[in-house]
Amino acid sequence: MHSLFDFTVNDITGQPIALSQYQDKVCLVVNVASYCGYTSHYTGLEQLYMDYKDAGLVVLGFPCNDFGSQEPGSEAEIQTFCTTRYAVDFPLFAKVKIKGKDASGLYQFLGAGDVQWNFHKFLTNKKGEVIKSFPSSVSPDTPQVRQAIEMLLGQ
């Protein structure tokens, strides 16, 4: 696989989604967790999505229970949590494995070895190539994230 857009994954309801539907968009791919110290990042991720979706940004949330077992719920529970607590409107997907031999192909492509915790962010360009990565400690509403997004949207 050479691009984010080469993958098909299940959405939060279990329906297969070809990521090629996001071709020509800048994507921010994030492994999310409901019971993490960084869970408040949902607010910043949703704000980024609202601020830039009309310009071509999509935020893609992938729940993951690999780090501290902080996403133990079912997909239905995760969806309810995200929509009721954080009014998440960006696309959410089925839980993924990031660590170990069962790591998802998508995260192997993105750079699973770089992911140290929940809410790691991968930014891809309009061709689906990974351009930048932000660790959990970088909040989505920081100038460095916004500037990177704006640069890619302008290309």
N, CA, C and O atoms as a GROMACS GRO file, in nm:
protein
  620
    1MET      N    1   0.084  -0.117   0.000
    1MET     CA    2   0.000   0.000   0.000
    1MET      C    3   0.089   0.125   0.000
    1MET      O    4   0.187   0.133   0.074
    2HIS      N    5   0.054   0.218  -0.084
    2HIS     CA    6   0.137   0.337  -0.100
    2HIS      C    7   0.070   0.465  -0.051
    2HIS      O    8   0.132   0.571  -0.048
    3SER      N    9  -0.057   0.454  -0.012
    3SER     CA   10  -0.134   0.572   0.023
    3SER      C   11  -0.240   0.535   0.127
    3SER      O   12  -0.287   0.422   0.130
    4LEU      N   13  -0.275   0.630   0.209
    4LEU     CA   14  -0.388   0.613   0.301
    4LEU      C   15  -0.511   0.570   0.224
    4LEU      O   16  -0.594   0.493   0.274
    5PHE      N   17  -0.523   0.620   0.103
    5PHE     CA   18  -0.643   0.596   0.023
    5PHE      C   19  -0.650   0.456  -0.038
    5PHE      O   20  -0.749   0.422  -0.103
    6ASP      N   21  -0.547   0.375  -0.017
    6ASP     CA   22  -0.547   0.236  -0.065
    6ASP      C   23  -0.622   0.143   0.031
    6ASP      O   24  -0.646   0.027  -0.004
    7PHE      N   25  -0.658   0.190   0.149
    7PHE     CA   26  -0.715   0.104   0.252
    7PHE      C   27  -0.868   0.111   0.256
    7PHE      O   28  -0.929   0.214   0.227
    8THR      N   29  -0.926   0.000   0.294
    8THR     CA   30  -1.068  -0.008   0.328
    8THR      C   31  -1.074  -0.053   0.473
    8THR      O   32  -1.010  -0.152   0.510
    9VAL      N   33  -1.150   0.018   0.553
    9VAL     CA   34  -1.162  -0.011   0.697
    9VAL      C   35  -1.310  -0.009   0.733
    9VAL      O   36  -1.392   0.041   0.657
   10ASN      N   37  -1.342  -0.062   0.849
   10ASN     CA   38  -1.480  -0.057   0.895
   10ASN      C   39  -1.504   0.070   0.974
   10ASN      O   40  -1.421   0.111   1.055
   11ASP      N   41  -1.619   0.131   0.950
   11ASP     CA   42  -1.655   0.248   1.030
   11ASP      C   43  -1.705   0.201   1.167
   11ASP      O   44  -1.708   0.081   1.194
   12ILE      N   45  -1.744   0.294   1.252
   12ILE     CA   46  -1.782   0.264   1.389
   12ILE      C   47  -1.906   0.174   1.396
   12ILE      O   48  -1.931   0.110   1.498
   13THR      N   49  -1.984   0.169   1.287
   13THR     CA   50  -2.103   0.082   1.284
   13THR      C   51  -2.074  -0.052   1.217
   13THR      O   52  -2.163  -0.135   1.204
   14GLY      N   53  -1.949  -0.073   1.174
   14GLY     CA   54  -1.911  -0.200   1.113
   14GLY      C   55  -1.921  -0.204   0.962
   14GLY      O   56  -1.898  -0.308   0.901
   15GLN      N   57  -1.956  -0.092   0.901
   15GLN     CA   58  -1.967  -0.086   0.755
   15GLN      C   59  -1.831  -0.060   0.691
   15GLN      O   60  -1.758   0.027   0.737
   16PRO      N   61  -1.797  -0.135   0.585
   16PRO     CA   62  -1.669  -0.110   0.518
   16PRO      C   63  -1.668   0.027   0.449
   16PRO      O   64  -1.764   0.066   0.382
   17ILE      N   65  -1.560   0.096   0.468
   17ILE     CA   66  -1.543   0.230   0.410
   17ILE      C   67  -1.410   0.232   0.335
   17ILE      O   68  -1.305   0.208   0.392
   18ALA      N   69  -1.417   0.262   0.206
   18ALA     CA   70  -1.294   0.281   0.128
   18ALA      C   71  -1.241   0.420   0.159
   18ALA      O   72  -1.310   0.520   0.136
   19LEU      N   73  -1.120   0.427   0.211
   19LEU     CA   74  -1.064   0.558   0.244
   19LEU      C   75  -1.036   0.640   0.119
   19LEU      O   76  -1.005   0.759   0.128
   20SER      N   77  -1.047   0.578   0.003
   20SER     CA   78  -1.033   0.652  -0.123
   20SER      C   79  -1.141   0.760  -0.136
   20SER      O   80  -1.126   0.852  -0.216
   21GLN      N   81  -1.249   0.749  -0.060
   21GLN     CA   82  -1.351   0.854  -0.064
   21GLN      C   83  -1.298   0.988  -0.011
   21GLN      O   84  -1.359   1.092  -0.032
   22TYR      N   85  -1.185   0.982   0.058
   22TYR     CA   86  -1.123   1.105   0.110
   22TYR      C   87  -1.009   1.155   0.022
   22TYR      O   88  -0.936   1.247   0.059
   23GLN      N   89  -0.994   1.092  -0.095
   23GLN     CA   90  -0.890   1.135  -0.189
   23GLN      C   91  -0.905   1.284  -0.216
   23GLN      O   92  -1.016   1.336  -0.223
   24ASP      N   93  -0.794   1.351  -0.230
   24ASP     CA   94  -0.788   1.495  -0.251
   24ASP      C   95  -0.823   1.576  -0.126
   24ASP      O   96  -0.848   1.696  -0.135
   25LYS      N   97  -0.825   1.510  -0.012
   25LYS     CA   98  -0.844   1.580   0.115
   25LYS      C   99  -0.718   1.562   0.200
   25LYS      O  100  -0.646   1.464   0.184
   26VAL      N  101  -0.694   1.656   0.287
   26VAL     CA  102  -0.590   1.644   0.388
   26VAL      C  103  -0.654   1.568   0.504
   26VAL      O  104  -0.764   1.602   0.548
   27CYS      N  105  -0.587   1.465   0.552
   27CYS     CA  106  -0.642   1.381   0.659
   27CYS      C  107  -0.557   1.389   0.784
   27CYS      O  108  -0.434   1.386   0.778
   28LEU      N  109  -0.624   1.398   0.898
   28LEU     CA  110  -0.559   1.389   1.028
   28LEU      C  111  -0.612   1.260   1.092
   28LEU      O  112  -0.728   1.254   1.134
   29VAL      N  113  -0.527   1.158   1.099
   29VAL     CA  114  -0.564   1.027   1.149
   29VAL      C  115  -0.518   1.017   1.294
   29VAL      O  116  -0.401   1.040   1.324
   30VAL      N  117  -0.612   0.983   1.384
   30VAL     CA  118  -0.583   0.986   1.527
   30VAL      C  119  -0.632   0.857   1.593
   30VAL      O  120  -0.745   0.814   1.569
   31ASN      N  121  -0.547   0.795   1.676
   31ASN     CA  122  -0.593   0.683   1.758
   31ASN      C  123  -0.651   0.742   1.887
   31ASN      O  124  -0.581   0.809   1.962
   32VAL      N  125  -0.777   0.715   1.910
   32VAL     CA  126  -0.851   0.779   2.019
   32VAL      C  127  -0.885   0.679   2.129
   32VAL      O  128  -0.886   0.558   2.107
   33ALA      N  129  -0.912   0.732   2.248
   33ALA     CA  130  -0.949   0.649   2.363
   33ALA      C  131  -1.037   0.731   2.457
   33ALA      O  132  -1.010   0.848   2.483
   34SER      N  133  -1.141   0.668   2.507
   34SER     CA  134  -1.240   0.738   2.590
   34SER      C  135  -1.196   0.765   2.733
   34SER      O  136  -1.247   0.857   2.797
   35TYR      N  137  -1.100   0.687   2.784
   35TYR     CA  138  -1.063   0.697   2.924
   35TYR      C  139  -0.915   0.732   2.941
   35TYR      O  140  -0.846   0.675   3.024
   36CYS      N  141  -0.869   0.826   2.862
   36CYS     CA  142  -0.729   0.866   2.860
   36CYS      C  143  -0.718   1.009   2.914
   36CYS      O  144  -0.812   1.088   2.906
   37GLY      N  145  -0.603   1.041   2.968
   37GLY     CA  146  -0.578   1.177   3.012
   37GLY      C  147  -0.584   1.277   2.897
   37GLY      O  148  -0.600   1.397   2.920
   38TYR      N  149  -0.571   1.228   2.774
   38TYR     CA  150  -0.577   1.315   2.656
   38TYR      C  151  -0.715   1.314   2.590
   38TYR      O  152  -0.730   1.370   2.481
   39THR      N  153  -0.814   1.253   2.652
   39THR     CA  154  -0.946   1.244   2.591
   39THR      C  155  -1.003   1.382   2.559
   39THR      O  156  -1.082   1.396   2.466
   40SER      N  157  -0.964   1.483   2.632
   40SER     CA  158  -1.011   1.619   2.603
   40SER      C  159  -0.965   1.666   2.465
   40SER      O  160  -1.015   1.766   2.415
   41HIS      N  161  -0.871   1.594   2.403
   41HIS     CA  162  -0.829   1.628   2.266
   41HIS      C  163  -0.945   1.618   2.168
   41HIS      O  164  -0.941   1.678   2.061
   42TYR      N  165  -1.048   1.542   2.203
   42TYR     CA  166  -1.166   1.535   2.117
   42TYR      C  167  -1.219   1.674   2.086
   42TYR      O  168  -1.261   1.702   1.974
   43THR      N  169  -1.217   1.762   2.185
   43THR     CA  170  -1.267   1.899   2.165
   43THR      C  171  -1.186   1.970   2.058
   43THR      O  172  -1.242   2.031   1.967
   44GLY      N  173  -1.055   1.962   2.068
   44GLY     CA  174  -0.968   2.026   1.969
   44GLY      C  175  -0.977   1.962   1.832
   44GLY      O  176  -0.972   2.031   1.731
   45LEU      N  177  -0.991   1.830   1.828
   45LEU     CA  178  -1.005   1.761   1.699
   45LEU      C  179  -1.135   1.802   1.630
   45LEU      O  180  -1.137   1.827   1.510
   46GLU      N  181  -1.241   1.808   1.707
   46GLU     CA  182  -1.370   1.850   1.648
   46GLU      C  183  -1.362   1.995   1.600
   46GLU      O  184  -1.418   2.029   1.496
   47GLN      N  185  -1.293   2.080   1.676
   47GLN     CA  186  -1.279   2.220   1.634
   47GLN      C  187  -1.199   2.231   1.505
   47GLN      O  188  -1.236   2.308   1.416
   48LEU      N  189  -1.091   2.155   1.494
   48LEU     CA  190  -1.014   2.153   1.368
   48LEU      C  191  -1.104   2.110   1.252
   48LEU      O  192  -1.103   2.172   1.145
   49TYR      N  193  -1.179   2.005   1.274
   49TYR     CA  194  -1.268   1.953   1.170
   49TYR      C  195  -1.369   2.061   1.128
   49TYR      O  196  -1.390   2.083   1.009
   50MET      N  197  -1.429   2.126   1.224
   50MET     CA  198  -1.527   2.231   1.192
   50MET      C  199  -1.461   2.349   1.121
   50MET      O  200  -1.518   2.404   1.026
   51ASP      N  201  -1.342   2.387   1.166
   51ASP     CA  202  -1.274   2.503   1.108
   51ASP      C  203  -1.225   2.480   0.966
   51ASP      O  204  -1.221   2.573   0.886
   52TYR      N  205  -1.188   2.355   0.934
   52TYR     CA  206  -1.121   2.331   0.806
   52TYR      C  207  -1.190   2.231   0.714
   52TYR      O  208  -1.141   2.206   0.604
   53LYS      N  209  -1.303   2.174   0.754
   53LYS     CA  210  -1.363   2.070   0.669
   53LYS      C  211  -1.406   2.126   0.534
   53LYS      O  212  -1.394   2.057   0.433
   54ASP      N  213  -1.456   2.248   0.530
   54ASP     CA  214  -1.498   2.306   0.402
   54ASP      C  215  -1.378   2.337   0.312
   54ASP      O  216  -1.393   2.349   0.191
   55ALA      N  217  -1.260   2.348   0.372
   55ALA     CA  218  -1.138   2.373   0.295
   55ALA      C  219  -1.072   2.242   0.250
   55ALA      O  220  -0.980   2.244   0.168
   56GLY      N  221  -1.121   2.127   0.304
   56GLY     CA  222  -1.068   1.999   0.258
   56GLY      C  223  -1.000   1.914   0.363
   56GLY      O  224  -0.927   1.822   0.327
   57LEU      N  225  -1.020   1.942   0.492
   57LEU     CA  226  -0.963   1.858   0.598
   57LEU      C  227  -1.067   1.758   0.645
   57LEU      O  228  -1.185   1.792   0.658
   58VAL      N  229  -1.024   1.636   0.670
   58VAL     CA  230  -1.108   1.538   0.740
   58VAL      C  231  -1.025   1.479   0.854
   58VAL      O  232  -0.909   1.443   0.837
   59VAL      N  233  -1.089   1.470   0.970
   59VAL     CA  234  -1.029   1.405   1.086
   59VAL      C  235  -1.086   1.263   1.090
   59VAL      O  236  -1.207   1.244   1.079
   60LEU      N  237  -0.999   1.164   1.105
   60LEU     CA  238  -1.041   1.024   1.108
   60LEU      C  239  -1.001   0.965   1.243
   60LEU      O  240  -0.882   0.954   1.273
   61GLY      N  241  -1.100   0.927   1.323
   61GLY     CA  242  -1.074   0.876   1.457
   61GLY      C  243  -1.080   0.724   1.462
   61GLY      O  244  -1.180   0.663   1.423
   62PHE      N  245  -0.972   0.664   1.511
   62PHE     CA  246  -0.962   0.518   1.522
   62PHE      C  247  -0.946   0.479   1.669
   62PHE      O  248  -0.836   0.490   1.723
   63PRO      N  249  -1.053   0.433   1.734
   63PRO     CA  250  -1.041   0.389   1.872
   63PRO      C  251  -0.941   0.274   1.884
   63PRO      O  252  -0.931   0.189   1.796
   64CYS      N  253  -0.867   0.275   1.994
   64CYS     CA  254  -0.764   0.174   2.016
   64CYS      C  255  -0.753   0.148   2.165
   64CYS      O  256  -0.752   0.240   2.246
   65ASN      N  257  -0.745   0.020   2.201
   65ASN     CA  258  -0.735  -0.020   2.341
   65ASN      C  259  -0.595  -0.067   2.377
   65ASN      O  260  -0.574  -0.126   2.483
   66ASP      N  261  -0.498  -0.042   2.290
   66ASP     CA  262  -0.361  -0.093   2.309
   66ASP      C  263  -0.282  -0.020   2.416
   66ASP      O  264  -0.185  -0.076   2.469
   67PHE      N  265  -0.318   0.100   2.448
   67PHE     CA  266  -0.237   0.182   2.538
   67PHE      C  267  -0.313   0.205   2.669
   67PHE      O  268  -0.404   0.287   2.676
   68GLY      N  269  -0.274   0.131   2.771
   68GLY     CA  270  -0.336   0.146   2.902
   68GLY      C  271  -0.477   0.093   2.910
   68GLY      O  272  -0.548   0.123   3.006
   69SER      N  273  -0.521   0.015   2.812
   69SER     CA  274  -0.658  -0.039   2.810
   69SER      C  275  -0.761   0.071   2.835
   69SER      O  276  -0.856   0.054   2.911
   70GLN      N  277  -0.740   0.186   2.768
   70GLN     CA  278  -0.824   0.303   2.794
   70GLN      C  279  -0.938   0.318   2.693
   70GLN      O  280  -1.005   0.422   2.691
   71GLU      N  281  -0.960   0.216   2.611
   71GLU     CA  282  -1.075   0.215   2.521
   71GLU      C  283  -1.139   0.076   2.524
   71GLU      O  284  -1.138   0.005   2.423
   72PRO      N  285  -1.194   0.037   2.641
   72PRO     CA  286  -1.245  -0.099   2.656
   72PRO      C  287  -1.384  -0.122   2.598
   72PRO      O  288  -1.424  -0.237   2.579
   73GLY      N  289  -1.457  -0.017   2.570
   73GLY     CA  290  -1.596  -0.030   2.530
   73GLY      C  291  -1.617  -0.083   2.389
   73GLY      O  292  -1.523  -0.095   2.310
   74SER      N  293  -1.742  -0.114   2.361
   74SER     CA  294  -1.781  -0.156   2.226
   74SER      C  295  -1.786  -0.034   2.135
   74SER      O  296  -1.781   0.080   2.182
   75GLU      N  297  -1.795  -0.059   2.006
   75GLU     CA  298  -1.804   0.052   1.911
   75GLU      C  299  -1.928   0.138   1.941
   75GLU      O  300  -1.921   0.260   1.932
   76ALA      N  301  -2.040   0.074   1.975
   76ALA     CA  302  -2.162   0.150   2.006
   76ALA      C  303  -2.141   0.239   2.128
   76ALA      O  304  -2.185   0.354   2.130
   77GLU      N  305  -2.073   0.187   2.231
   77GLU     CA  306  -2.045   0.266   2.350
   77GLU      C  307  -1.951   0.382   2.318
   77GLU      O  308  -1.969   0.493   2.368
   78ILE      N  309  -1.852   0.356   2.236
   78ILE     CA  310  -1.757   0.460   2.196
   78ILE      C  311  -1.830   0.570   2.119
   78ILE      O  312  -1.810   0.688   2.146
   79GLN      N  313  -1.913   0.532   2.025
   79GLN     CA  314  -1.987   0.631   1.946
   79GLN      C  315  -2.076   0.716   2.035
   79GLN      O  316  -2.081   0.838   2.020
   80THR      N  317  -2.147   0.653   2.127
   80THR     CA  318  -2.234   0.728   2.219
   80THR      C  319  -2.152   0.824   2.304
   80THR      O  320  -2.189   0.940   2.320
   81PHE      N  321  -2.039   0.777   2.358
   81PHE     CA  322  -1.952   0.862   2.439
   81PHE      C  323  -1.905   0.984   2.359
   81PHE      O  324  -1.912   1.097   2.407
   82CYS      N  325  -1.858   0.959   2.236
   82CYS     CA  326  -1.802   1.068   2.155
   82CYS      C  327  -1.907   1.170   2.116
   82CYS      O  328  -1.880   1.290   2.115
   83THR      N  329  -2.026   1.124   2.083
   83THR     CA  330  -2.129   1.218   2.038
   83THR      C  331  -2.194   1.292   2.155
   83THR      O  332  -2.226   1.410   2.142
   84THR      N  333  -2.213   1.225   2.268
   84THR     CA  334  -2.280   1.291   2.380
   84THR      C  335  -2.185   1.377   2.463
   84THR      O  336  -2.224   1.485   2.510
   85ARG      N  337  -2.062   1.332   2.482
   85ARG     CA  338  -1.968   1.408   2.565
   85ARG      C  339  -1.893   1.515   2.488
   85ARG      O  340  -1.862   1.621   2.543
   86TYR      N  341  -1.864   1.490   2.360
   86TYR     CA  342  -1.778   1.582   2.285
   86TYR      C  343  -1.839   1.629   2.153
   86TYR      O  344  -1.773   1.700   2.077
   87ALA      N  345  -1.962   1.591   2.125
   87ALA     CA  346  -2.032   1.632   2.001
   87ALA      C  347  -1.947   1.604   1.877
   87ALA      O  348  -1.942   1.684   1.784
   88VAL      N  349  -1.880   1.489   1.876
   88VAL     CA  350  -1.793   1.452   1.764
   88VAL      C  351  -1.878   1.430   1.639
   88VAL      O  352  -1.974   1.353   1.640
   89ASP      N  353  -1.839   1.498   1.533
   89ASP     CA  354  -1.906   1.484   1.404
   89ASP      C  355  -1.810   1.428   1.298
   89ASP      O  356  -1.854   1.387   1.190
   90PHE      N  357  -1.681   1.426   1.329
   90PHE     CA  358  -1.587   1.371   1.231
   90PHE      C  359  -1.601   1.218   1.229
   90PHE      O  360  -1.651   1.160   1.325
   91PRO      N  361  -1.558   1.154   1.120
   91PRO     CA  362  -1.575   1.009   1.106
   91PRO      C  363  -1.499   0.929   1.212
   91PRO      O  364  -1.382   0.954   1.240
   92LEU      N  365  -1.570   0.833   1.269
   92LEU     CA  366  -1.511   0.739   1.364
   92LEU      C  367  -1.516   0.599   1.304
   92LEU      O  368  -1.607   0.566   1.228
   93PHE      N  369  -1.417   0.519   1.337
   93PHE     CA  370  -1.402   0.387   1.278
   93PHE      C  371  -1.401   0.280   1.386
   93PHE      O  372  -1.397   0.310   1.506
   94ALA      N  373  -1.404   0.154   1.344
   94ALA     CA  374  -1.397   0.042   1.437
   94ALA      C  375  -1.262   0.042   1.507
   94ALA      O  376  -1.164   0.098   1.458
   95LYS      N  377  -1.259  -0.020   1.624
   95LYS     CA  378  -1.135  -0.029   1.701
   95LYS      C  379  -1.026  -0.096   1.618
   95LYS      O  380  -1.051  -0.187   1.539
   96VAL      N  381  -0.904  -0.047   1.637
   96VAL     CA  382  -0.788  -0.103   1.567
   96VAL      C  383  -0.683  -0.147   1.668
   96VAL      O  384  -0.679  -0.100   1.782
   97LYS      N  385  -0.600  -0.238   1.622
   97LYS     CA  386  -0.479  -0.276   1.695
   97LYS      C  387  -0.364  -0.198   1.632
   97LYS      O  388  -0.355  -0.187   1.510
   98ILE      N  389  -0.278  -0.144   1.716
   98ILE     CA  390  -0.163  -0.068   1.666
   98ILE      C  391  -0.033  -0.140   1.702
   98ILE      O  392   0.063  -0.135   1.626
   99LYS      N  393  -0.031  -0.204   1.816
   99LYS     CA  394   0.090  -0.271   1.863
   99LYS      C  395   0.085  -0.420   1.830
   99LYS      O  396  -0.022  -0.481   1.822
  100GLY      N  397   0.204  -0.477   1.812
  100GLY     CA  398   0.217  -0.621   1.799
  100GLY      C  399   0.193  -0.676   1.660
  100GLY      O  400   0.175  -0.603   1.563
  101LYS      N  401   0.193  -0.807   1.655
  101LYS     CA  402   0.183  -0.876   1.525
  101LYS      C  403   0.046  -0.859   1.460
  101LYS      O  404   0.032  -0.879   1.339
  102ASP      N  405  -0.055  -0.822   1.538
  102ASP     CA  406  -0.190  -0.803   1.484
  102ASP      C  407  -0.219  -0.657   1.450
  102ASP      O  408  -0.335  -0.620   1.429
  103ALA      N  409  -0.116  -0.575   1.443
  103ALA     CA  410  -0.135  -0.432   1.411
  103ALA      C  411  -0.204  -0.419   1.277
  103ALA      O  412  -0.175  -0.492   1.182
  104SER      N  413  -0.296  -0.326   1.269
  104SER     CA  414  -0.370  -0.305   1.145
  104SER      C  415  -0.275  -0.262   1.034
  104SER      O  416  -0.176  -0.193   1.058
  105GLY      N  417  -0.307  -0.303   0.913
  105GLY     CA  418  -0.228  -0.263   0.797
  105GLY      C  419  -0.223  -0.113   0.781
  105GLY      O  420  -0.121  -0.057   0.741
  106LEU      N  421  -0.334  -0.047   0.813
  106LEU     CA  422  -0.339   0.099   0.804
  106LEU      C  423  -0.235   0.161   0.896
  106LEU      O  424  -0.161   0.250   0.855
  107TYR      N  425  -0.229   0.114   1.019
  107TYR     CA  426  -0.133   0.173   1.112
  107TYR      C  427   0.010   0.130   1.083
  107TYR      O  428   0.103   0.205   1.114
  108GLN      N  429   0.030   0.015   1.025
  108GLN     CA  430   0.164  -0.022   0.980
  108GLN      C  431   0.209   0.076   0.872
  108GLN      O  432   0.324   0.119   0.871
  109PHE      N  433   0.118   0.110   0.781
  109PHE     CA  434   0.149   0.208   0.677
  109PHE      C  435   0.179   0.345   0.738
  109PHE      O  436   0.277   0.410   0.700
  110LEU      N  437   0.096   0.388   0.833
  110LEU     CA  438   0.113   0.521   0.891
  110LEU      C  439   0.244   0.533   0.970
  110LEU      O  440   0.307   0.638   0.970
  111GLY      N  441   0.284   0.427   1.037
  111GLY     CA  442   0.403   0.430   1.120
  111GLY      C  443   0.372   0.391   1.263
  111GLY      O  444   0.401   0.466   1.357
  112ALA      N  445   0.313   0.273   1.280
  112ALA     CA  446   0.272   0.227   1.412
  112ALA      C  447   0.385   0.234   1.513
  112ALA      O  448   0.360   0.256   1.632
  113GLY      N  449   0.509   0.214   1.470
  113GLY     CA  450   0.623   0.220   1.561
  113GLY      C  451   0.643   0.355   1.626
  113GLY      O  452   0.705   0.365   1.732
  114ASP      N  453   0.589   0.460   1.564
  114ASP     CA  454   0.600   0.594   1.620
  114ASP      C  455   0.499   0.620   1.731
  114ASP      O  456   0.517   0.710   1.813
  115VAL      N  457   0.392   0.541   1.734
  115VAL     CA  458   0.283   0.565   1.827
  115VAL      C  459   0.320   0.513   1.965
  115VAL      O  460   0.342   0.393   1.984
  116GLN      N  461   0.327   0.604   2.061
  116GLN     CA  462   0.363   0.567   2.198
  116GLN      C  463   0.243   0.569   2.292
  116GLN      O  464   0.249   0.513   2.402
  117TRP      N  465   0.132   0.634   2.250
  117TRP     CA  466   0.016   0.647   2.339
  117TRP      C  467  -0.106   0.686   2.257
  117TRP      O  468  -0.098   0.705   2.136
  118ASN      N  469  -0.217   0.700   2.325
  118ASN     CA  470  -0.343   0.743   2.263
  118ASN      C  471  -0.331   0.887   2.212
  118ASN      O  472  -0.252   0.966   2.264
  119PHE      N  473  -0.409   0.918   2.113
  119PHE     CA  474  -0.418   1.052   2.053
  119PHE      C  475  -0.291   1.095   1.981
  119PHE      O  476  -0.257   1.213   1.978
  120HIS      N  477  -0.220   0.998   1.924
  120HIS     CA  478  -0.111   1.028   1.832
  120HIS      C  479  -0.176   1.067   1.699
  120HIS      O  480  -0.273   1.004   1.656
  121LYS      N  481  -0.122   1.169   1.636
  121LYS     CA  482  -0.184   1.224   1.515
  121LYS      C  483  -0.091   1.210   1.395
  121LYS      O  484   0.026   1.246   1.401
  122PHE      N  485  -0.145   1.156   1.285
  122PHE     CA  486  -0.073   1.149   1.159
  122PHE      C  487  -0.143   1.240   1.060
  122PHE      O  488  -0.264   1.232   1.042
  123LEU      N  489  -0.067   1.327   0.996
  123LEU     CA  490  -0.121   1.419   0.897
  123LEU      C  491  -0.078   1.374   0.758
  123LEU      O  492   0.041   1.357   0.731
  124THR      N  493  -0.177   1.354   0.671
  124THR     CA  494  -0.146   1.312   0.534
  124THR      C  495  -0.186   1.422   0.437
  124THR      O  496  -0.276   1.501   0.462
  125ASN      N  497  -0.114   1.425   0.324
  125ASN     CA  498  -0.147   1.522   0.220
  125ASN      C  499  -0.262   1.472   0.134
  125ASN      O  500  -0.320   1.367   0.162
  126LYS      N  501  -0.294   1.546   0.030
  126LYS     CA  502  -0.409   1.513  -0.056
  126LYS      C  503  -0.387   1.387  -0.139
  126LYS      O  504  -0.480   1.337  -0.202
  127LYS      N  505  -0.264   1.336  -0.140
  127LYS     CA  506  -0.234   1.210  -0.208
  127LYS      C  507  -0.237   1.092  -0.111
  127LYS      O  508  -0.218   0.977  -0.152
  128GLY      N  509  -0.260   1.120   0.018
  128GLY     CA  510  -0.263   1.014   0.119
  128GLY      C  511  -0.128   0.974   0.171
  128GLY      O  512  -0.114   0.867   0.231
  129GLU      N  513  -0.027   1.056   0.150
  129GLU     CA  514   0.109   1.030   0.199
  129GLU      C  515   0.127   1.094   0.336
  129GLU      O  516   0.084   1.208   0.358
  130VAL      N  517   0.189   1.022   0.428
  130VAL     CA  518   0.215   1.076   0.561
  130VAL      C  519   0.319   1.186   0.549
  130VAL      O  520   0.429   1.165   0.498
  131ILE      N  521   0.283   1.303   0.598
  131ILE     CA  522   0.371   1.420   0.591
  131ILE      C  523   0.428   1.454   0.728
  131ILE      O  524   0.544   1.494   0.739
  132LYS      N  525   0.348   1.439   0.830
  132LYS     CA  526   0.390   1.481   0.964
  132LYS      C  527   0.318   1.395   1.067
  132LYS      O  528   0.210   1.341   1.043
  133SER      N  529   0.380   1.386   1.182
  133SER     CA  530   0.326   1.309   1.293
  133SER      C  531   0.338   1.394   1.419
  133SER      O  532   0.440   1.460   1.440
  134PHE      N  533   0.234   1.390   1.502
  134PHE     CA  534   0.235   1.466   1.626
  134PHE      C  535   0.207   1.371   1.743
  134PHE      O  536   0.107   1.300   1.740
  135PRO      N  537   0.293   1.368   1.843
  135PRO     CA  538   0.267   1.280   1.957
  135PRO      C  539   0.148   1.329   2.039
  135PRO      O  540   0.097   1.439   2.019
  136SER      N  541   0.106   1.244   2.130
  136SER     CA  542  -0.010   1.274   2.216
  136SER      C  543   0.006   1.406   2.290
  136SER      O  544  -0.093   1.476   2.314
  137SER      N  545   0.127   1.439   2.327
  137SER     CA  546   0.151   1.560   2.406
  137SER      C  547   0.123   1.688   2.328
  137SER      O  548   0.114   1.796   2.387
  138VAL      N  549   0.110   1.678   2.196
  138VAL     CA  550   0.078   1.796   2.114
  138VAL      C  551  -0.073   1.803   2.096
  138VAL      O  552  -0.135   1.718   2.032
  139SER      N  553  -0.129   1.906   2.154
  139SER     CA  554  -0.274   1.926   2.146
  139SER      C  555  -0.314   1.963   2.004
  139SER      O  556  -0.239   2.032   1.935
  140PRO      N  557  -0.431   1.918   1.959
  140PRO     CA  558  -0.471   1.948   1.821
  140PRO      C  559  -0.491   2.097   1.792
  140PRO      O  560  -0.486   2.139   1.676
  141ASP      N  561  -0.512   2.176   1.897
  141ASP     CA  562  -0.538   2.319   1.873
  141ASP      C  563  -0.413   2.406   1.881
  141ASP      O  564  -0.423   2.528   1.892
  142THR      N  565  -0.295   2.344   1.875
  142THR     CA  566  -0.172   2.423   1.879
  142THR      C  567  -0.144   2.487   1.744
  142THR      O  568  -0.187   2.435   1.641
  143PRO      N  569  -0.072   2.598   1.743
  143PRO     CA  570  -0.036   2.661   1.616
  143PRO      C  571   0.040   2.569   1.522
  143PRO      O  572   0.020   2.575   1.401
  144GLN      N  573   0.128   2.482   1.576
  144GLN     CA  574   0.206   2.396   1.486
  144GLN      C  575   0.117   2.299   1.410
  144GLN      O  576   0.145   2.269   1.294
  145VAL      N  577   0.011   2.249   1.471
  145VAL     CA  578  -0.081   2.159   1.401
  145VAL      C  579  -0.160   2.238   1.298
  145VAL      O  580  -0.173   2.196   1.184
  146ARG      N  581  -0.214   2.352   1.339
  146ARG     CA  582  -0.292   2.434   1.247
  146ARG      C  583  -0.208   2.480   1.127
  146ARG      O  584  -0.256   2.478   1.013
  147GLN      N  585  -0.085   2.520   1.151
  147GLN     CA  586   0.001   2.566   1.041
  147GLN      C  587   0.032   2.453   0.944
  147GLN      O  588   0.034   2.474   0.823
  148ALA      N  589   0.055   2.334   0.996
  148ALA     CA  590   0.083   2.218   0.909
  148ALA      C  591  -0.039   2.186   0.823
  148ALA      O  592  -0.026   2.156   0.704
  149ILE      N  593  -0.157   2.192   0.884
  149ILE     CA  594  -0.281   2.167   0.809
  149ILE      C  595  -0.300   2.274   0.701
  149ILE      O  596  -0.328   2.242   0.586
  150GLU      N  597  -0.285   2.398   0.739
  150GLU     CA  598  -0.304   2.508   0.645
  150GLU      C  599  -0.206   2.500   0.528
  150GLU      O  600  -0.243   2.529   0.414
  151MET      N  601  -0.082   2.460   0.556
  151MET     CA  602   0.016   2.446   0.450
  151MET      C  603  -0.030   2.340   0.350
  151MET      O  604  -0.024   2.362   0.229
  152LEU      N  605  -0.076   2.226   0.400
  152LEU     CA  606  -0.118   2.118   0.310
  152LEU      C  607  -0.248   2.152   0.237
  152LEU      O  608  -0.265   2.113   0.121
  153LEU      N  609  -0.336   2.223   0.301
  153LEU     CA  610  -0.460   2.263   0.234
  153LEU      C  611  -0.432   2.360   0.121
  153LEU      O  612  -0.505   2.364   0.022
  154GLY      N  613  -0.324   2.438   0.136
  154GLY     CA  614  -0.287   2.536   0.034
  154GLY      C  615  -0.217   2.476  -0.088
  154GLY      O  616  -0.196   2.545  -0.187
  155GLN      N  617  -0.181   2.349  -0.081
  155GLN     CA  618  -0.106   2.286  -0.191
  155GLN      C  619  -0.201   2.231  -0.295
  155GLN      O  620  -0.156   2.175  -0.395
   0.00000   0.00000   0.00000
